[in-house]
Amino acid sequence: MDADERRTGRAIARRPSSALAAAPPPAPVPAPAPTRLAARLQRAHAVADLRAQAARRLPKAVFDFIDGGAEDERTLRDNVAAFDAWMLMPRVGVDVGTRDLTRSILGYRSSLPLMMAPTGLAGFFWPDGEVAGARAAARAGIPYCLSTNSVGSIEQVADGAPDGERWFQLYFLRDRDWMQALLSRAAAARYRVLCLTVDLAVQGRRERDLRNAFTMPLKPRLSTALDLARRPAWLAGAARSRLGFGNFQVARRGFTSVAQHVASLFDPSANWDDIARIRDTWRGPMALKGLLHPADAERAVALGIEAVMVSNHGGRQLDDVPAAIEALPDVAGAVAGRAEVILDGGVRRGTDVIKALALGATACSLGRPFLWGLSAGGSEGVSRAIEIFRGELDNAMTLLGTPSLDAITRDHVRARRGGW
């Protein structure tokens, strides 16, 4: 805790026994002046503003790793643009004097219909980034999902944010013993929900990363060195951080691209039998992430999986697949209430959340908005991103005539004529 966050106190003097008059009230303690970081974050009035702040702080290669997608990035763009295919249809004459924004997500009463998506290398963007994100989520009362490809380890994040609702995201690994060890570690560290990601058999061709020669840590070259010289704040944080894949002590050392990491450790041969074995192994709720086809969602439900995450990995895997919001209605229809449905991809506004709920989602996950907030201001930046979503969602629900999330129905959206 820095000096700006410490609260001042006033010692209370012992009152003489002969005192009959009431003691005067203590002089008010002035609120501490906001830090420069807090003031800057307050100037972010939309998630797009946090993105702009993140772009100014991060080296180009690092920002492109967050922002980029596969190949021509059509799916990356469609994830956001496809929300424009839907319009909101307000109702009037409804008492919206109070609003209830809470939602049960896999048995946890979340303060918002939101969760922090599993995002790799968060600790590369801000020192102890995973802990910073988990603490912000805990303060807000929403779930935080830790990626297998985190910089901070399972145990470090659990120790750093012990009171939050923690989920652990797992990939299929070639070394099944190591995979089982990760599951055991997550259970021992009291991660309540397992999120199994099934759309990363190999890494998609992320051409921005190839052009930037992105590695962990950054490989020194002239263009990178010049860029780093203009990013002293990020460079100072990276210099005091222990960078690497925190859950893979056996991984290679030196300059490692994420594609090399995936190719060497991840298993492209995994199938539905392997998914079923994981479901039998994990003693808690489980979500399956990376589904777009309704038949896959039906199969997940048949295995007893409690939630499906409609996701194309943020447009970072196979290009030219449907946007997440475009695939959502069919997946929700196939699930038919037998499992929860979490939309992952393209959510940038509170109105996007409303559209997703109207089309059948239980909740939405935040990937890039989380990382933009983190990169702009650490834990405070993540809190600002959540605050922005909370304000936008509450305002939109009031104007839509929906005092609770359960009041949002398919009748509150209309398809925009002419498509998007």
C-alpha positions, 0 to 999 in steps of 0.5 A, a space after each residue: 500500500 503506497 502513501 496515497 492509500 494509507 488512512 490517517 487516524 487521530 489518537 483519542 485523549 483520555 477524558 478527565 472524570 470531572 468533565 461534564 460537557 460533551 467533547 467537541 467533535 473531531 476536526 474533519 480529516 481532509 481526504 487524501 489528494 488523488 494520485 496522478 494514476 487515479 486522476 488519469 484513470 478517472 479521465 477514462 469514461 469508456 473502455 476505449 479510453 483505457 485502451 488508449 491509455 494502455 497503448 501509450 504505456 506499453 511497447 508496440 509489440 506488447 500492445 499488439 500481443 493484446 490487441 491482435 488477432 489471427 491472419 486478416 483479423 476479420 473475426 477480431 473485428 466481427 466480434 465487436 461489430 456484430 453487436 451492431 446487428 442488434 438494437 435495444 427496444 425499451 419499455 416504459 411505465 416500469 418502476 426502475 427506481 432501484 436496479 438489481 445487477 447481481 447474477 448467480 454464475 455457477 453458484 457464486 452470487 456475482 455483483 455483475 453478470 461479468 467475470 474476468 476471462 483467462 488471459 495469458 501473460 497478464 504479469 507481462 503487462 503490469 508487475 504481478 498482473 494476475 494478482 492485481 486483476 484477481 484483487 480488483 475482481 474480488 473487490 468488485 465481487 465478480 469471478 476471476 479466472 486464472 490462465 494456465 499461461 499466467 506469469 504468476 503461479 496458481 499459488 501466488 495468485 491464491 495467496 495474493 487474492 485469498 478472498 476472491 472467487 477464483 477459477 482456473 483455466 486449463 489447456 490439454 497438455 502432452 504431459 498428462 501427469 503435469 496436467 493432473 498436477 495443475 488440477 491438483 494444485 488448483 484444487 488445493 489452492 481453492 480454485 472453485 471452478 475449472 474452465 477447460 479451453 478446447 480451441 487451442 490445439 495449435 496457436 493461430 497465425 497471429 501475424 502481428 506477433 510474427 512481424 514484431 518477433 514477439 517473445 517472452 521476454 522481449 528479444 532485443 533488436 533495434 526497433 524494440 530498443 527504440 520503442 522501449 526507450 519511450 516506455 520507461 514506466 513499463 520497462 521499469 516494471 518489467 525489470 523488477 518482475 520475474 517474467 516467465 510462464 509461472 505454472 511451467 517451471 519445466 518450460 524452456 528458458 530464454 526467448 520463447 514465443 507463445 507459439 513455441 510454448 504452445 507447440 512444445 507443451 499443448 496436445 492437439 490430439 485431445 478429444 471428447 473422451 479426454 474432456 469426459 475424463 477431466 469432467 470425472 476428475 474435477 470435483 467442482 463446477 466446470 465450464 467448457 470454453 471455445 465452443 461455437 457450434 450448437 452440437 458441441 454445446 449439446 455434447 458438453 451438456 451430456 457430459 454433465 458440464 455446467 457451463 459453456 463459454 461461447 468463444 472464438 478465443 477473441 479472434 486469435 485462433 481460426 480466422 473467418 469463424 462466427 463472431 461470438 454474439 452471432 453464435 450465441 443464440 443457436 448455442 443457447 437454444 441447444 443448451 435450453 437451460 440445462 447449463 449456463 452460457 457465458 459469452 466471451 468476445 467483443 464485449 466493450 459496453 454495458 449495452 453489449 452485456 444487455 444484448 448478450 443476456 437478451 440472446 440467452 447468455 447467463 453472463 459475459 467475460 471480459 478479456 481485452 477490457 481487463 487487460 487494457 485496464 490492467 495495462 493502463 493502471 494495474 489493479 486500479 485500472 482493472 477496477 476502473 474498467 469494472 466501474 465503467 461497465 457497472 455504470 453503463 449497465 445500470 444506466 442502460 437498464 434504467 432507460 430500457 425499463 428493466 429493473 433486474 437482469 432477469 427482466 431482460 428478455 429477447 423482446 428487448 432486442 430487435 435485429 437491425 434491418 440490413 444486417 451489419 
